[in-house]
Amino acid sequence: MESMMTVRQVAELLGVHENWVYDQAASGQLPSYKIGGTRRFDRDEVRGWIADHREPENRRESRQRTSEKRAPVDGTRRLAQDGEHRSTAAPPPRERVDGSQSRLFD
């Protein structure tokens, strides 16, 4: 029988932190066994889990394109219609009906 994998081995295989592996295993998302108080993973089940959770290539590309379209962190945001940027700062005070400017603390 092939030996079971440890949490550390699974974390290294997946490229994630050990805590993530524990969380996924405890919630039942990642197949595991508790043997003698420790979590163990069947190699074939982990391989099957990886295959089931693999993203199609075209979905990865669309996700990258979507992340490239996200607003920059410099306080501006993109307008959907024409791609121009608009400041996210507060708008200038409105002019009142009587012609005076509104103030923060009237």
Backbone torsions as a table, in degrees:
resi	resn	phi	psi	omega
1	MET	NA	137.4	179.2
2	GLU	-70.9	141.4	-177.0
3	SER	-71.0	154.3	179.6
4	MET	-78.7	154.8	179.0
5	MET	-92.6	149.1	175.8
6	THR	-88.8	169.9	176.8
7	VAL	-59.3	-43.3	-179.7
8	ARG	-61.2	-42.4	179.9
9	GLN	-64.9	-41.7	178.9
10	VAL	-66.2	-41.9	179.0
11	ALA	-60.8	-43.1	178.4
12	GLU	-65.5	-41.0	179.2
13	LEU	-61.8	-42.6	-177.0
14	LEU	-86.1	-15.3	-178.1
15	GLY	73.0	36.8	-179.3
16	VAL	-127.7	172.3	178.6
17	HIS	-76.7	150.5	179.3
18	GLU	-58.7	-36.3	179.7
19	ASN	-61.5	-36.2	178.5
20	TRP	-63.7	-41.2	179.4
21	VAL	-62.9	-45.6	177.5
22	TYR	-58.7	-46.4	-178.6
23	ASP	-61.1	-46.0	-179.2
24	GLN	-65.7	-39.1	179.8
25	ALA	-68.6	-43.8	-178.4
26	ALA	-64.8	-32.4	-179.3
27	SER	-83.9	-7.7	179.3
28	GLY	89.3	-0.1	179.8
29	GLN	-70.6	-35.3	179.5
30	LEU	-111.6	121.7	-175.5
31	PRO	-64.1	130.3	-179.1
32	SER	-153.8	171.2	178.3
33	TYR	-132.5	142.1	172.8
34	LYS	-97.8	113.3	-178.9
35	ILE	-121.8	116.4	179.3
36	GLY	60.5	31.2	178.2
37	GLY	86.9	-2.6	178.4
38	THR	-117.2	152.2	178.1
39	ARG	-82.7	134.4	175.1
40	ARG	-131.3	152.2	-174.8
41	PHE	-129.2	133.7	175.5
42	ASP	-77.8	128.4	-176.7
43	ARG	-54.7	-46.5	-178.2
44	ASP	-66.1	-37.0	178.3
45	GLU	-67.3	-38.5	177.8
46	VAL	-65.8	-42.1	177.3
47	ARG	-61.6	-41.4	176.9
48	GLY	-64.4	-39.5	177.9
49	TRP	-62.8	-41.8	178.0
50	ILE	-61.2	-46.4	-179.3
51	ALA	-62.4	-39.5	-179.8
52	ASP	-68.8	-26.8	-175.5
53	HIS	-104.4	8.8	178.5
54	ARG	-74.2	135.0	178.6
55	GLU	-84.5	142.5	173.5
56	PRO	-62.9	148.8	-176.5
57	GLU	-56.9	-42.6	-177.9
58	ASN	-67.3	-28.6	178.0
59	ARG	-70.1	-38.1	177.8
60	ARG	-62.4	-42.2	-179.4
61	GLU	-64.2	-42.9	-179.6
62	SER	-67.5	-34.1	177.3
63	ARG	-65.6	-39.4	177.9
64	GLN	-64.9	-43.1	179.5
65	ARG	-63.3	-39.2	179.0
66	THR	-64.0	-42.7	-178.9
67	SER	-68.2	-28.7	177.4
68	GLU	-70.2	-26.1	-177.8
69	LYS	-86.1	-7.8	-178.0
70	ARG	-64.6	156.5	-177.5
71	ALA	-64.3	141.0	176.3
72	PRO	-67.5	163.8	-175.8
73	VAL	-86.0	1.1	-173.9
74	ASP	-85.5	15.4	176.6
75	GLY	89.9	9.7	176.5
76	THR	-115.4	163.1	175.7
77	ARG	-138.0	154.7	-178.5
78	ARG	-85.1	143.5	173.4
79	LEU	-92.6	135.4	-173.8
80	ALA	-66.2	-33.5	-173.1
81	GLN	-72.8	-53.8	-170.6
82	ASP	-121.7	3.9	175.4
83	GLY	77.4	2.5	178.8
84	GLU	-74.8	157.8	178.6
85	HIS	-97.4	148.5	176.5
86	ARG	-133.6	138.6	-179.7
87	SER	-66.1	145.9	176.7
88	THR	-95.8	9.9	178.0
89	ALA	-67.2	160.5	-179.7
90	ALA	-62.2	144.6	179.4
91	PRO	-68.8	158.8	178.5
92	PRO	-65.7	157.8	-179.1
93	PRO	-61.9	145.0	179.8
94	ARG	-78.9	151.1	175.4
95	GLU	-84.4	134.9	-179.5
96	ARG	-77.6	165.6	179.7
97	VAL	-58.1	-36.9	-178.5
98	ASP	-79.0	1.9	176.9
99	GLY	94.6	-11.2	-179.9
100	SER	-85.2	159.8	178.1
101	GLN	-83.5	142.7	173.9
102	SER	-75.8	147.3	179.7
103	ARG	-118.3	158.7	-177.7
104	LEU	-62.3	-45.0	-178.1
105	PHE	-121.4	84.4	179.7
106	ASP	-69.4	NA	NA
